[in-house]
Amino acid sequence: MSGFVGVVVSDPSLQGHFTQVELRSLKAKYVTLKRESGHVTTNNLPGLMKKLKGLNEVVSEEEIAAFLSEVCPDSDQEIEFEQFLQEYLNLQERVSSKAGASGSKNSWSFLKSSTTTLIHHSPNQAEKSSYVAHINAYLGNDPFLKKYLPIDPAGNDLFDLVRDGVVLCKLINVAVPGTIDERAINKKRILNPWERNENHTLCLNSAKAIGCTVVNLGAQDLVEGRTHLVLGLISQIIKIQLLADLNLKRTPQLVEIFDDSKDIDEVLSLSPEKLLLQWMNYHLKKAGYKKIVTNFSSDIKDAEAYAYLIKSLAPEHSSILAFDTKDPAVRAKVVLDQAEKLGCKRYLSPKDITEGSPNLNLAFVAQIFQHRNGLSTDSRQVALTQTSSRDEVILSREERAFRMWINSLGIATYVNNVFEDVRNGWVLLEVLDKVCPGYVNWKLATKPPIKMPFRKLENCNQVINIAKDLKFSMVNLAGNDIVQGNKKLIVALLWQLMRFNILQLLNKLRFHSQGSQGKEITDADILSWANNKVKVSGRNSRIESFKDKNLSSGIFFLELLSAVEPRVVNWKVVSKGVNDDEKKLNATYIISVARKLGCSVFLLPEDIIDVNQKMILTLTASIMYWSLQKPQQPETSEQSESSYAASDAASDIASEDSASIIAPSEGEEVNSLPDRASNMPTDDTSTSEAPADDTSTSEAPA
């Protein structure tokens, strides 16, 4: 579950610009100023902002005051914390833009200019055209989108189309089929603001669940169609689609491209991009190419590597012209013509090759791999990568969930295979630093690449020591078990980390709502909360534990989701969950509805059907976390629209009375960690076009 440790900002797009460390620091400074002055206004704020990172050596206090006076002409107007954050960003971005344009560190004339408050990012026209062509090709026949497609690559139609969120949700399903239950997508010709927000929230949470990095991306960015952010997300989604077969599970024959000295575990840990480069070099060597391609940019600008790759994979389409010509542009055109004969769609131009566009060239090579990988059809090596036992299947699902959770935290290292990537201890230290800042002693840690085995063990031993400090259950788990890649023990550790993170987030909210005397939340509290929520809503479902087999039907979770937000579940599309097919439909719908609501969850439908106790707990806790953040006071009809639009991130944490709890003063301990983190198990999708009112008035299945 992706989350934050303390300060919650109601605007997710604003929250995404800051780390929790930064938010706690800024909150502490804001609260201190407010405590000392009584109010935060344009009169006393410049002195604080002058000391902030990015401004202290760039603009003067007088210039900041003049800027704020333009934004807030009334000098006595109270400036709330979120407005303070926004104006801080605006100042940073203006100064940054000016510095990039002129190299000047200080320019008052720029601060006075009425330019946009956001840094201007010119979209890469070639990449935009390629992505548009991809969307047109894969979604052109979609029943809902066909009236909007094809998109004109020359204009800005793409950015207008993504504002409703439907096209991005459907693109995610193209990349990883079945990720989003289309019954959860709001699909109408005209969507109101909260329906658009739901689609974008569903999109972003689903994008995280397939491996996209969306740390600095919020729903509002998509609503506004911010070009560089939209293109960045689309690029990631398409990349995941094109590289889907670049792993030993989907293409076991890839073992052919490695010599016998390569450990199979080492091969499993390679990223899809590195596997693609390895595959390319394997065929280039066979074709007589003398160089080694190490990237998809400078190493392929002359298009020679492509000419040899086509020669190796499809000699019948190879042309002598590609080798005789001295002009890279001519060679690139010939290569593209040859690739088209293989069935590769032309998403890039000769100029994109000669200019070394990394994204487009990676996509081009991935397309060639999809259409002709040149590997044998011999399945001798399949046994190396197949998982047959039930335990291995469950481990594989849990590995995926933990991998997506870790990547969603925004750590520096991207994890491709949990069981391999954690073995040097570095990734686990990064995760611990995100979950409980200040516990990792980075002076004692060794950053990859690590050649000496004892350095890996030192990292892993520090992980174990921190886990013990957090009172994790560490029976039979030592640093060497991580180094050796003991899957069951690694899963046990990661589960405790994820659970600790969830309970920590819930405790922050509980401490705020009940004061410092509020007791820490346990698994039993989460279970009781869920049962009470369903009961209060007028439903009769009840579960005895997170292992209750009745959960497999999905009805309890749908009633729970409906209890926390009545309009989010469309009961007309819910089945009774009696047989396996009905259970699968309900489970898929539950996950999409939870993500649409704003829950960041990484489980699969099978985890609900099989009642995987760990994943069931994380799902329930995620729903509870969202519900506790939701404003509890009754709304008037005029308030309901605006409050719902922000409900996926709204929280009462920002209340002034509790500011000292959430944002401690400088010098105070920033972590409020549960005393206990053990006591947990260590084993072990078309009718959303119906009007919103229908979703809350229809009855649940009997």
C-alpha positions as CSV (number, residue, x, y, z in Angstrom):
1,M,0.0,0.0,0.0
2,S,1.5,3.3,-1.0
3,G,1.1,5.9,1.6
4,F,2.5,8.7,3.7
5,V,3.8,8.7,7.2
6,G,2.2,11.8,8.6
7,V,1.0,14.9,6.7
8,V,-1.9,14.4,4.3
9,V,-2.8,17.1,1.8
10,S,-6.3,17.2,0.4
11,D,-5.2,17.9,-3.2
12,P,-3.4,14.7,-4.4
13,S,-1.6,16.6,-7.2
14,L,-0.2,19.0,-4.6
15,Q,0.8,16.2,-2.3
16,G,2.7,14.5,-5.1
17,H,5.2,17.4,-5.3
18,F,6.6,16.8,-1.8
19,T,8.1,13.9,0.1
20,Q,6.8,13.2,3.6
21,V,10.1,14.4,5.0
22,E,9.5,17.7,3.2
23,L,5.9,17.9,4.2
24,R,6.6,17.3,7.9
25,S,9.4,20.0,7.8
26,L,7.2,22.5,6.1
27,K,4.3,21.8,8.4
28,A,6.4,22.2,11.4
29,K,7.7,25.6,10.2
30,Y,4.1,26.7,9.3
31,V,2.8,25.7,12.7
32,T,5.6,27.4,14.5
33,L,5.0,30.6,12.6
34,K,1.3,30.4,13.3
35,R,1.9,29.6,17.0
36,E,4.2,32.6,17.4
37,S,2.2,35.1,15.3
38,G,-1.3,33.9,15.8
39,H,-2.0,34.1,12.0
40,V,-0.1,33.3,8.8
41,T,-0.5,36.2,6.4
42,T,1.4,37.9,3.6
43,N,2.8,40.1,6.2
44,N,4.8,37.4,8.1
45,L,5.1,34.7,5.5
46,P,7.9,36.1,3.3
47,G,10.4,35.8,6.2
48,L,9.6,32.1,6.4
49,M,9.6,31.5,2.7
50,K,13.0,33.3,2.3
51,K,14.6,30.5,4.3
52,L,13.1,27.6,2.3
53,K,15.0,25.4,-0.1
54,G,15.2,26.8,-3.6
55,L,14.4,30.4,-2.5
56,N,17.0,31.3,0.1
57,E,19.7,32.2,-2.4
58,V,17.5,33.2,-5.3
59,V,15.0,35.9,-4.2
60,S,14.8,38.5,-1.5
61,E,12.2,38.8,1.2
62,E,10.9,41.9,-0.4
63,E,10.4,40.2,-3.8
64,I,8.6,37.3,-2.1
65,A,6.3,39.8,-0.3
66,A,5.6,41.6,-3.6
67,F,4.7,38.3,-5.3
68,L,2.4,37.3,-2.4
69,S,0.7,40.6,-2.5
70,E,-0.3,40.0,-6.1
71,V,-1.7,36.6,-5.2
72,C,-3.4,37.8,-1.9
73,P,-4.0,41.6,-2.1
74,D,-5.6,41.5,1.4
75,S,-2.5,41.5,3.7
76,D,-4.7,40.4,6.6
77,Q,-6.1,37.4,4.8
78,E,-5.3,34.1,6.5
79,I,-3.1,31.8,4.4
80,E,-3.9,28.1,5.1
81,F,-1.2,25.4,5.0
82,E,-2.1,24.1,1.5
83,Q,-2.1,27.6,0.0
84,F,1.3,28.1,1.6
85,L,2.5,24.9,-0.2
86,Q,1.0,26.0,-3.5
87,E,2.6,29.5,-3.4
88,Y,5.9,27.9,-2.4
89,L,5.7,25.7,-5.5
90,N,4.7,28.6,-7.6
91,L,7.7,30.6,-6.5
92,Q,10.1,27.7,-7.0
93,E,8.7,27.0,-10.5
94,R,8.9,30.6,-11.6
95,V,12.5,31.0,-10.4
96,S,13.4,27.6,-11.9
97,S,11.9,28.6,-15.3
98,K,13.7,31.9,-15.3
99,A,17.0,30.3,-14.3
100,G,16.6,27.8,-17.2
101,A,15.8,30.5,-19.7
102,S,18.4,33.1,-18.8
103,G,20.9,31.5,-16.4
104,S,20.1,34.4,-14.0
105,K,19.8,33.6,-10.4
106,N,17.7,36.5,-9.6
107,S,15.2,38.4,-11.7
108,W,12.5,40.5,-10.2
109,S,11.1,41.3,-13.6
110,F,10.3,37.6,-14.0
111,L,8.6,37.3,-10.7
112,K,6.3,40.2,-11.7
113,S,5.5,38.7,-15.0
114,S,2.1,37.0,-15.4
115,T,3.3,33.7,-16.8
116,T,1.9,30.4,-15.9
117,T,2.6,29.1,-12.4
118,L,3.9,25.8,-13.8
119,I,7.1,25.1,-15.5
120,H,6.5,24.8,-19.3
121,H,7.4,21.5,-20.8
122,S,7.3,21.3,-24.5
123,P,6.0,17.8,-25.6
124,N,8.2,15.7,-27.8
125,Q,6.2,15.8,-31.0
126,A,7.7,12.5,-32.3
127,E,6.9,10.6,-29.1
128,K,3.4,12.1,-29.0
129,S,2.7,11.1,-32.6
130,S,4.0,7.6,-31.9
131,Y,1.8,7.2,-28.8
132,V,-1.2,8.6,-30.7
133,A,-0.6,6.0,-33.5
134,H,-0.4,3.3,-30.8
135,I,-3.7,4.3,-29.2
136,N,-5.4,4.6,-32.6
137,A,-4.2,1.1,-33.5
138,Y,-5.2,-0.7,-30.3
139,L,-8.3,1.2,-29.2
140,G,-9.7,2.3,-32.6
141,N,-12.3,-0.4,-32.5
142,D,-13.3,0.0,-28.9
143,P,-17.1,0.3,-28.7
144,F,-17.0,3.4,-26.5
145,L,-14.0,5.2,-27.9
146,K,-14.4,4.6,-31.6
147,K,-16.5,7.7,-31.9
148,Y,-13.5,9.7,-30.6
149,L,-10.8,7.9,-32.6
150,P,-8.6,8.2,-34.6
151,I,-6.8,11.0,-32.8
152,D,-5.0,13.6,-34.9
153,P,-1.3,13.3,-33.9
154,A,-0.7,16.9,-35.1
155,G,-3.1,18.6,-32.7
156,N,-3.8,18.4,-29.0
157,D,-6.8,16.1,-29.2
158,L,-4.9,13.5,-27.1
159,F,-4.7,15.8,-24.1
160,D,-8.4,16.7,-24.5
161,L,-9.4,13.1,-24.7
162,V,-7.5,12.0,-21.6
163,R,-9.4,14.5,-19.4
164,D,-12.2,12.1,-18.8
165,G,-9.9,9.2,-17.9
166,V,-11.6,6.6,-20.0
167,V,-8.9,6.2,-22.7
168,L,-6.1,5.8,-20.1
169,C,-8.1,3.2,-18.2
170,K,-8.6,1.3,-21.4
171,L,-5.0,1.7,-22.4
172,I,-4.0,0.0,-19.1
173,N,-6.2,-2.9,-20.0
174,V,-4.5,-3.2,-23.4
175,A,-1.1,-3.3,-21.6
176,V,-2.2,-5.8,-18.9
177,P,-5.5,-7.3,-19.8
178,G,-8.0,-7.5,-16.9
179,T,-6.3,-5.0,-14.7
180,I,-9.4,-2.7,-14.6
181,D,-13.0,-4.0,-14.5
182,E,-14.7,-1.8,-17.1
183,R,-17.9,-1.9,-15.1
184,A,-16.1,0.4,-12.7
185,I,-15.2,3.0,-15.4
186,N,-17.6,6.0,-15.6
187,K,-18.5,6.0,-19.3
188,K,-20.8,8.7,-20.4
189,R,-20.6,11.3,-23.1
190,I,-20.3,14.0,-20.5
191,L,-18.9,13.3,-17.1
192,N,-19.3,15.6,-14.1
193,P,-16.2,16.6,-12.1
194,W,-16.3,13.8,-9.5
195,E,-16.9,11.1,-12.1
196,R,-13.8,12.3,-14.0
197,N,-11.9,12.3,-10.7
198,E,-13.0,8.7,-10.0
199,N,-11.8,7.6,-13.4
200,H,-8.4,9.3,-12.9
201,T,-8.0,7.9,-9.4
202,L,-8.9,4.4,-10.8
203,C,-6.3,5.0,-13.6
204,L,-3.5,6.1,-11.3
205,N,-4.0,3.3,-8.7
206,S,-4.2,0.7,-11.5
207,A,-1.1,2.1,-13.2
208,K,0.7,1.6,-9.9
209,A,-0.6,-1.9,-9.8
210,I,1.0,-2.8,-13.1
211,G,4.4,-1.2,-12.3
212,C,4.1,2.4,-13.4
213,T,5.8,5.1,-11.3
214,V,3.3,7.8,-10.5
215,V,4.8,9.3,-7.4
216,N,4.6,12.9,-8.7
217,L,1.4,12.5,-10.7
218,G,-2.1,13.4,-9.4
219,A,-5.6,13.1,-10.7
220,Q,-5.7,16.9,-11.3
221,D,-2.7,16.7,-13.6
222,L,-4.7,14.3,-15.8
223,V,-7.9,16.4,-15.6
224,E,-5.9,19.4,-16.7
225,G,-4.2,17.4,-19.5
226,R,-0.7,18.5,-18.5
227,T,1.3,17.4,-21.6
228,H,4.6,16.1,-20.1
229,L,2.9,14.2,-17.3
230,V,0.3,12.7,-19.6
231,L,2.9,11.6,-22.1
232,G,5.1,10.3,-19.3
233,L,2.3,8.0,-18.0
234,I,1.3,6.9,-21.5
235,S,4.9,6.1,-22.3
236,Q,5.1,3.9,-19.2
237,I,1.9,2.0,-20.0
238,I,2.9,1.3,-23.6
239,K,6.4,0.3,-22.5
240,I,4.9,-2.3,-20.1
241,Q,2.7,-3.6,-22.9
242,L,5.6,-3.9,-25.4
243,L,7.9,-5.6,-22.8
244,A,5.3,-7.9,-21.4
245,D,7.0,-11.0,-23.0
246,L,10.5,-10.0,-21.9
247,N,10.7,-12.5,-19.0
248,L,11.5,-16.1,-18.6
249,K,8.0,-17.0,-17.5
250,R,6.4,-15.7,-20.7
251,T,9.3,-16.6,-23.0
252,P,11.3,-19.4,-21.3
253,Q,13.4,-19.7,-24.5
254,L,15.2,-16.6,-23.5
255,V,17.6,-18.8,-21.5
256,E,19.3,-19.5,-24.9
257,I,20.8,-16.0,-25.0
258,F,22.8,-16.6,-21.9
259,D,25.9,-18.7,-21.6
260,D,26.1,-21.5,-19.0
261,S,28.1,-19.4,-16.6
262,K,25.0,-17.2,-15.9
263,D,23.1,-18.3,-12.8
264,I,19.4,-18.7,-13.6
265,D,18.6,-16.5,-10.5
266,E,20.8,-13.7,-11.9
267,V,18.9,-13.9,-15.2
268,L,15.5,-13.8,-13.5
269,S,16.6,-10.5,-11.8
270,L,17.3,-8.7,-15.0
271,S,14.9,-5.9,-16.1
272,P,13.0,-6.3,-19.3
273,E,15.1,-3.5,-20.9
274,K,18.3,-5.4,-20.1
275,L,16.9,-8.6,-21.3
276,L,15.9,-6.9,-24.6
277,L,19.5,-5.5,-25.0
278,Q,20.9,-9.0,-24.2
279,W,18.6,-10.5,-26.8
280,M,19.5,-7.9,-29.4
281,N,23.3,-8.4,-28.8
282,Y,22.8,-12.2,-29.0
283,H,21.4,-11.9,-32.6
284,L,23.8,-9.1,-33.6
285,K,26.8,-11.4,-32.7
286,K,25.3,-14.2,-34.7
287,A,25.0,-11.8,-37.7
288,G,28.6,-10.7,-37.4
289,Y,28.1,-7.3,-35.8
290,K,31.3,-6.4,-33.9
291,K,30.0,-3.8,-31.5
292,I,28.0,-4.2,-28.3
293,V,24.8,-2.2,-28.0
294,T,24.5,-0.8,-24.5
295,N,21.6,1.6,-24.9
296,F,18.7,2.5,-27.2
297,S,20.0,5.9,-28.1
298,S,23.6,6.7,-29.1
299,D,24.5,3.1,-30.0
300,I,21.9,2.8,-32.7
301,K,21.9,6.3,-34.3
302,D,23.7,5.0,-37.4
303,A,21.0,2.2,-37.8
304,E,23.8,-0.3,-38.5
305,A,22.7,-2.5,-35.6
306,Y,19.2,-2.6,-36.9
307,A,20.5,-3.7,-40.4
308,Y,22.4,-6.6,-38.8
309,L,19.4,-7.4,-36.5
310,I,17.1,-7.8,-39.5
311,K,19.7,-9.8,-41.3
312,S,19.9,-12.2,-38.4
313,L,16.1,-12.5,-37.8
314,A,14.7,-12.1,-41.3
315,P,17.4,-12.6,-44.0
316,E,14.6,-12.8,-46.6
317,H,13.9,-9.2,-46.0
318,S,17.5,-8.0,-45.6
319,S,18.8,-5.6,-48.2
320,I,22.3,-4.9,-49.4
321,L,21.5,-1.2,-49.5
322,A,21.3,-1.1,-45.7
323,F,25.0,-2.1,-45.6
324,D,26.3,-0.2,-48.6
325,T,24.9,3.2,-47.9
326,K,26.9,5.8,-46.0
327,D,23.9,7.8,-45.1
328,P,22.4,6.8,-41.7
329,A,19.0,8.4,-42.7
330,V,18.8,6.2,-45.8
331,R,19.8,3.2,-43.8
332,A,17.2,4.0,-41.2
333,K,14.5,4.2,-43.8
334,V,15.5,0.9,-45.3
335,V,15.4,-0.7,-41.9
336,L,11.9,0.6,-41.2
337,D,10.7,-0.7,-44.5
338,Q,12.1,-4.1,-43.7
339,A,10.6,-4.2,-40.2
340,E,7.2,-3.3,-41.7
341,K,7.4,-6.5,-43.8
342,L,7.7,-8.3,-40.5
343,G,4.4,-6.8,-39.3
344,C,5.9,-4.1,-37.1
345,K,3.7,-1.0,-37.1
346,R,5.6,2.2,-38.1
347,Y,5.5,4.3,-35.0
348,L,8.8,6.1,-35.6
349,S,10.6,7.8,-38.4
350,P,14.1,7.6,-39.8
351,K,14.8,10.8,-38.0
352,D,13.8,9.3,-34.6
353,I,16.4,6.6,-35.2
354,T,19.2,8.9,-36.3
355,E,18.5,11.3,-33.4
356,G,18.6,8.4,-30.9
357,S,15.1,8.8,-29.3
358,P,15.5,6.2,-26.5
359,N,11.8,5.6,-25.8
360,L,10.9,5.2,-29.5
361,N,13.9,3.0,-30.3
362,L,13.2,0.8,-27.3
363,A,9.6,0.4,-28.5
364,F,10.8,-0.4,-32.0
365,V,13.2,-3.2,-30.8
366,A,10.4,-4.5,-28.6
367,Q,8.1,-4.7,-31.6
368,I,10.6,-6.6,-33.5
369,F,11.0,-9.1,-30.6
370,Q,7.2,-9.5,-30.5
371,H,7.0,-10.4,-34.2
372,R,10.1,-12.4,-34.6
373,N,12.3,-13.2,-31.7
374,G,14.5,-15.7,-33.5
375,L,14.5,-18.1,-30.6
376,S,13.9,-21.9,-30.9
377,T,10.6,-23.4,-30.2
378,D,12.2,-26.1,-28.1
379,S,10.6,-26.1,-24.6
380,R,13.5,-27.9,-22.9
381,Q,14.1,-25.1,-20.5
382,V,10.5,-24.5,-19.5
383,A,11.0,-26.4,-16.3
384,L,13.4,-23.8,-15.1
385,T,10.8,-21.2,-14.9
386,Q,7.5,-23.0,-14.4
387,T,5.8,-22.9,-11.1
388,S,3.5,-25.9,-10.5
389,S,2.9,-26.3,-6.8
390,R,0.2,-24.3,-5.0
391,D,2.8,-22.8,-2.6
392,E,4.9,-21.6,-5.6
393,V,1.8,-20.0,-7.2
394,I,0.9,-18.2,-4.0
395,L,4.5,-17.1,-3.5
396,S,4.5,-15.7,-7.1
397,R,1.3,-13.7,-6.5
398,E,2.7,-12.3,-3.2
399,E,6.0,-11.4,-4.9
400,R,4.1,-9.4,-7.4
401,A,2.0,-7.6,-4.7
402,F,5.1,-6.7,-2.7
403,R,7.0,-5.7,-5.8
404,M,4.2,-3.3,-6.9
405,W,3.9,-1.9,-3.3
406,I,7.7,-1.3,-3.0
407,N,7.8,0.4,-6.4
408,S,4.8,2.6,-5.4
409,L,6.7,4.0,-2.4
410,G,8.9,6.0,-4.8
411,I,12.3,4.6,-3.7
412,A,15.3,5.2,-5.9
413,T,15.7,1.6,-7.0
414,Y,13.1,0.0,-9.3
415,V,12.4,-3.6,-8.3
416,N,12.0,-6.1,-11.1
417,N,12.1,-9.3,-9.1
418,V,11.6,-9.0,-5.3
419,F,13.3,-12.3,-4.4
420,E,16.5,-11.4,-6.3
421,D,16.6,-7.6,-5.9
422,V,16.4,-7.7,-2.1
423,R,19.3,-10.0,-1.7
424,N,21.9,-7.3,-1.3
425,G,19.8,-5.6,1.4
426,W,19.9,-2.2,-0.2
427,V,16.3,-2.2,-1.5
428,L,15.1,-3.3,2.0
429,L,17.0,-0.4,3.6
430,E,15.4,2.0,1.1
431,V,11.9,0.6,2.0
432,L,12.6,0.9,5.7
433,D,13.8,4.5,5.3
434,K,10.5,5.3,3.6
435,V,8.3,3.5,6.1
436,C,10.2,4.7,9.2
437,P,12.6,7.5,8.4
438,G,15.7,7.9,10.6
439,Y,16.2,4.2,11.4
440,V,18.6,3.4,8.7
441,N,22.3,4.2,9.3
442,W,23.4,4.9,5.8
443,K,27.0,5.3,6.8
444,L,27.0,1.6,7.5
445,A,25.3,0.6,4.3
446,T,26.9,-0.3,0.9
447,K,25.2,0.9,-2.3
448,P,25.0,-1.5,-5.3
449,P,26.8,-2.7,-7.3
450,I,28.2,-4.7,-4.4
451,K,31.0,-7.1,-5.4
452,M,32.1,-8.3,-1.9
453,P,29.5,-10.8,-0.4
454,F,30.2,-9.7,3.2
455,R,29.0,-6.1,2.3
456,K,25.6,-7.6,1.2
457,L,25.5,-9.5,4.5
458,E,26.2,-6.2,6.4
459,N,23.3,-4.5,4.7
460,C,21.0,-7.5,5.4
461,N,22.1,-7.6,9.0
462,Q,21.2,-4.0,9.4
463,V,17.7,-4.8,8.0
464,I,17.3,-7.5,10.6
465,N,18.4,-5.3,13.4
466,I,15.9,-2.6,12.4
467,A,13.2,-5.1,12.1
468,K,13.9,-6.3,15.6
469,D,13.8,-2.7,16.9
470,L,10.3,-2.4,15.3
471,K,9.4,-5.6,17.2
472,F,8.8,-7.7,14.1
473,S,8.6,-11.5,14.5
474,M,12.1,-12.5,13.4
475,V,12.1,-16.2,14.5
476,N,14.5,-18.2,12.3
477,L,15.2,-15.2,10.1
478,A,18.7,-13.9,9.8
479,G,20.6,-11.6,7.4
480,N,22.1,-14.6,5.6
481,D,18.6,-15.9,4.7
482,I,18.0,-12.7,2.7
483,V,21.4,-13.0,1.0
484,Q,20.6,-16.6,0.1
485,G,17.2,-15.6,-1.3
486,N,15.0,-17.7,1.0
487,K,11.6,-16.9,-0.6
488,K,9.3,-17.8,2.3
489,L,11.4,-15.9,4.9
490,I,11.7,-12.8,2.6
491,V,7.9,-12.8,2.1
492,A,7.4,-13.1,5.9
493,L,9.6,-10.0,6.4
494,L,8.0,-8.0,3.6
495,W,4.5,-8.8,4.9
496,Q,5.4,-7.5,8.3
497,L,6.8,-4.3,6.6
498,M,3.7,-3.8,4.6
499,R,1.4,-4.4,7.6
500,F,3.5,-2.1,9.8
501,N,3.2,0.6,7.1
502,I,-0.6,0.2,7.0
503,L,-1.1,0.2,10.7
504,Q,1.2,3.2,11.1
505,L,-1.0,5.1,8.7
506,L,-4.1,4.1,10.4
507,N,-2.6,4.9,13.8
508,K,-1.8,8.4,12.6
509,L,-5.4,9.0,11.8
510,R,-6.6,7.3,15.0
511,F,-4.3,9.4,17.1
512,H,-5.6,12.5,15.5
513,S,-9.3,11.6,15.9
514,Q,-8.9,10.4,19.5
515,G,-5.9,12.3,20.7
516,S,-2.7,10.9,22.0
517,Q,-4.6,8.6,24.3
518,G,-6.1,6.6,21.4
519,K,-5.0,3.0,21.5
520,E,-3.0,1.5,18.6
521,I,-5.0,-0.3,15.9
522,T,-4.7,-4.0,15.7
523,D,-5.9,-6.6,13.2
524,A,-8.9,-7.2,15.5
525,D,-9.8,-3.5,15.3
526,I,-9.8,-3.5,11.5
527,L,-12.0,-6.6,11.5
528,S,-14.4,-5.0,14.0
529,W,-14.5,-1.7,12.1
530,A,-15.4,-3.5,8.8
531,N,-18.2,-5.5,10.5
532,N,-19.6,-2.4,12.2
533,K,-19.5,-0.4,9.0
534,V,-21.5,-3.0,7.1
535,K,-23.9,-3.5,10.0
536,V,-24.6,0.3,10.4
537,S,-25.3,0.5,6.6
538,G,-28.2,-1.9,7.1
539,R,-26.6,-5.0,5.6
540,N,-26.4,-8.4,7.4
541,S,-23.0,-9.7,6.2
542,R,-20.4,-10.5,8.9
543,I,-17.1,-12.2,8.9
544,E,-15.4,-14.0,11.8
545,S,-11.8,-13.4,10.6
546,F,-9.7,-12.5,7.6
547,K,-9.7,-16.2,6.8
548,D,-13.5,-16.5,6.7
549,K,-14.3,-18.5,3.6
550,N,-17.4,-16.5,3.0
551,L,-15.2,-13.7,1.8
552,S,-14.6,-15.6,-1.4
553,S,-18.0,-14.6,-2.8
554,G,-17.0,-10.9,-2.6
555,I,-20.4,-9.8,-1.3
556,F,-18.9,-8.6,2.1
557,F,-16.3,-6.4,0.4
558,L,-18.9,-4.9,-1.9
559,E,-21.2,-4.1,1.0
560,L,-18.2,-2.6,2.9
561,L,-17.3,-0.4,-0.1
562,S,-21.0,0.6,-0.5
563,A,-21.1,1.4,3.3
564,V,-18.1,3.8,3.1
565,E,-19.3,5.4,-0.2
566,P,-22.9,4.4,-1.2
567,R,-22.7,5.6,-4.8
568,V,-19.5,3.8,-5.7
569,V,-21.0,0.3,-6.1
570,N,-23.4,-0.4,-8.9
571,W,-25.4,-3.4,-7.5
572,K,-27.0,-4.1,-10.9
573,V,-23.7,-5.6,-12.1
574,V,-22.9,-7.6,-9.0
575,S,-23.5,-11.4,-9.0
576,K,-24.3,-13.6,-6.0
577,G,-20.8,-15.1,-6.0
578,V,-22.0,-18.7,-5.9
579,N,-19.8,-20.4,-8.5
580,D,-16.2,-19.7,-9.5
581,D,-17.1,-17.5,-12.5
582,E,-19.3,-15.3,-10.4
583,K,-16.7,-15.1,-7.7
584,K,-14.1,-14.0,-10.2
585,L,-16.4,-11.3,-11.6
586,N,-17.1,-9.9,-8.1
587,A,-13.4,-10.0,-7.1
588,T,-12.3,-8.1,-10.2
589,Y,-15.0,-5.5,-9.6
590,I,-14.1,-5.1,-5.9
591,I,-10.4,-4.3,-6.8
592,S,-11.4,-1.8,-9.4
593,V,-14.0,-0.1,-7.2
594,A,-11.5,0.1,-4.3
595,R,-9.0,1.7,-6.6
596,K,-11.6,4.0,-8.0
597,L,-12.5,5.1,-4.5
598,G,-8.8,6.0,-3.8
599,C,-7.4,2.8,-2.2
600,S,-4.0,1.8,-3.3
601,V,-4.2,-2.0,-3.4
602,F,-2.0,-4.6,-5.1
603,L,-3.8,-7.9,-4.7
604,L,-5.3,-10.0,-7.5
605,P,-8.8,-11.4,-7.9
606,E,-7.4,-14.8,-7.0
607,D,-6.3,-13.5,-3.6
608,I,-10.0,-12.7,-2.8
609,I,-11.3,-15.9,-4.2
610,D,-8.8,-18.0,-2.3
611,V,-9.1,-15.8,0.8
612,N,-5.4,-15.0,1.1
613,Q,-5.3,-13.8,4.7
614,K,-2.5,-11.3,4.1
615,M,-4.0,-9.7,1.1
616,I,-7.5,-9.7,2.6
617,L,-6.2,-7.7,5.6
618,T,-4.4,-5.2,3.3
619,L,-7.6,-4.6,1.3
620,T,-9.7,-4.1,4.4
621,A,-7.1,-1.8,5.9
622,S,-6.9,0.2,2.7
623,I,-10.7,0.8,2.7
624,M,-10.6,1.7,6.4
625,Y,-7.8,4.2,5.8
626,W,-9.7,5.9,3.0
627,S,-12.9,5.9,5.1
628,L,-11.1,7.5,8.1
629,Q,-9.7,10.3,5.9
630,K,-13.1,11.1,4.5
631,P,-14.8,14.1,6.1
632,Q,-17.4,12.8,8.5
633,Q,-19.5,15.9,9.0
634,P,-22.9,16.0,7.2
635,E,-22.9,17.8,3.9
636,T,-25.4,20.2,2.4
637,S,-26.4,19.6,-1.2
638,E,-24.2,22.5,-2.3
639,Q,-21.2,21.1,-0.6
640,S,-21.5,17.5,-1.7
641,E,-20.2,18.0,-5.2
642,S,-17.0,19.7,-4.3
643,S,-16.3,17.6,-1.3
644,Y,-16.7,14.3,-3.2
645,A,-14.3,15.6,-5.9
646,A,-11.5,15.7,-3.3
647,S,-12.6,12.7,-1.2
648,D,-9.9,10.4,-2.5
649,A,-7.3,12.4,-0.6
650,A,-9.3,14.6,1.8
651,S,-8.4,14.2,5.5
652,D,-9.1,16.0,8.7
653,I,-5.4,15.6,9.6
654,A,-4.7,19.2,8.7
655,S,-6.8,20.5,11.6
656,E,-5.0,23.2,13.5
657,D,-5.6,21.6,16.9
658,S,-3.7,18.4,15.9
659,A,-0.9,20.1,13.9
660,S,1.6,19.4,16.7
661,I,0.8,15.7,16.5
662,I,1.2,15.4,12.8
663,A,4.1,17.9,12.3
664,P,6.4,18.0,15.3
665,S,8.5,21.0,16.0
666,E,12.1,20.9,14.8
667,G,14.2,18.8,17.2
668,E,11.3,16.6,18.2
669,E,11.0,12.9,17.2
670,V,9.2,12.7,13.9
671,N,8.2,9.1,14.0
672,S,5.3,7.8,16.0
673,L,5.8,4.0,15.6
674,P,3.6,1.3,16.9
675,D,5.2,-0.5,19.8
676,R,4.2,-3.8,18.4
677,A,4.2,-5.1,14.8
678,S,4.0,-8.8,15.3
679,N,0.9,-11.0,15.8
680,M,0.4,-11.5,12.1
681,P,0.5,-14.7,10.0
682,T,3.7,-15.2,8.2
683,D,2.7,-18.2,6.0
684,D,0.5,-18.9,4.2
685,T,-15.6,-6.3,-15.3
686,S,-20.2,-2.4,-18.9
687,T,-22.9,-1.0,-17.0
688,S,-21.1,1.9,-15.3
689,E,-22.9,4.2,-17.7
690,A,-25.9,3.9,-15.5
691,P,-26.8,7.1,-13.7
692,A,-25.0,7.6,-10.4
693,D,-28.2,7.5,-8.4
694,D,-28.8,3.9,-9.6
695,T,-25.7,2.7,-7.9
696,S,-27.0,3.6,-4.5
697,T,-30.6,2.6,-4.8
698,S,-30.3,-0.8,-6.3
699,E,-30.4,-3.7,-3.8
700,A,-27.6,-6.1,-3.2
701,P,-28.0,-9.7,-4.3
702,A,-29.8,-11.8,-1.8
